[in-house]
Amino acid sequence: MSLTPFAYDLDEAQIRRERQKARELRASQWWKRRCAKGVCHYCQRPTPPGELTMDHIVPVARGGRSIKGNIVPCCKDCNIKKKQLLPMEWDQYLSQMHSQNNYE
């Protein structure tokens, strides 16, 4: 039994396939149009399209797929902070950060 909730036991071949699909999506017009909006999905800050990164809402390592509904453009800061968190874990992290900022 895994200690990490919602983790999937994906083999390296599956992870490689999903990452290849992500690379293919990154080259698509769909992705270029998403980035052209110039807004981070998570923090909503304006970000130059060339600086937006691809993020899997549900990370590949946690069972996410490289499909349009699971991929969003985000700023590098959010992508680094989110790491491999699931949406509910990310929301919890943001709530904690918000609470800390309100007390400072």
C-alpha positions in Angstrom: 0.0 0.0 0.0 1.3 3.4 -0.9 1.7 6.1 1.7 1.1 8.8 -0.9 -2.7 9.4 -1.4 -3.9 9.2 -5.0 -0.6 8.0 -6.3 -0.6 5.5 -9.1 2.0 2.9 -9.6 3.0 4.0 -13.1 5.9 2.3 -14.8 8.5 4.4 -16.5 7.2 3.5 -20.0 3.8 5.0 -19.1 5.3 8.1 -17.7 7.5 8.5 -20.8 4.5 8.1 -23.1 2.5 10.8 -21.2 5.5 13.2 -21.3 5.8 12.6 -25.1 2.2 13.4 -25.5 2.8 16.6 -23.6 5.6 17.5 -25.9 3.4 17.0 -28.9 0.6 19.2 -27.3 3.2 21.9 -26.6 3.9 22.1 -30.3 0.2 22.4 -31.2 -1.8 25.4 -32.2 -4.2 24.7 -29.3 -1.3 25.2 -26.8 0.0 28.3 -28.6 -3.4 29.9 -28.4 -3.7 29.1 -24.7 -0.3 30.7 -24.0 -1.1 33.7 -26.3 -3.6 34.8 -23.6 -0.6 35.6 -21.4 -2.3 34.7 -18.1 -1.2 32.1 -15.5 -4.0 29.6 -14.8 -3.3 29.6 -11.0 -2.4 33.1 -9.9 -4.1 34.9 -12.9 -1.1 37.3 -13.2 -0.3 38.5 -16.7 2.8 36.6 -17.9 4.5 36.9 -21.3 3.4 33.9 -23.4 7.0 32.8 -23.9 7.4 32.6 -20.1 4.4 30.4 -19.4 5.1 26.8 -18.6 3.0 23.7 -19.2 1.5 22.2 -16.0 -0.5 19.0 -15.6 -3.3 19.8 -13.1 -3.1 16.2 -11.9 0.6 15.4 -12.3 1.7 12.6 -14.5 3.6 11.0 -11.6 0.3 11.0 -9.7 -1.8 9.4 -12.4 -2.6 12.5 -14.6 -2.7 12.3 -18.3 -1.4 14.5 -21.0 -4.8 15.6 -22.4 -6.2 19.1 -23.0 -8.4 19.0 -20.0 -5.5 18.3 -17.7 -2.9 20.8 -19.0 -2.8 24.5 -18.3 -0.4 27.3 -18.9 1.2 28.7 -15.7 4.0 31.0 -14.6 7.2 29.5 -13.5 6.7 30.6 -9.9 3.4 28.7 -9.6 4.7 25.7 -11.4 7.7 25.4 -9.1 5.6 25.9 -6.0 2.9 23.4 -7.1 5.4 20.6 -7.8 3.4 17.4 -7.9 0.5 18.5 -5.8 -3.0 17.4 -6.7 -5.6 20.2 -7.1 -7.0 19.8 -3.6 -3.5 19.9 -2.1 -2.6 23.0 -4.1 -5.7 24.7 -2.9 -4.8 23.9 0.6 -1.3 25.2 0.1 -2.7 28.5 -1.3 -5.1 28.8 1.6 -2.3 28.4 4.1 -0.2 31.0 2.2 -3.1 33.4 2.2 -3.7 32.9 5.9 0.0 33.6 6.7 0.0 36.7 4.5 -3.0 38.1 6.3 -1.3 37.8 9.7 2.0 39.5 8.6 
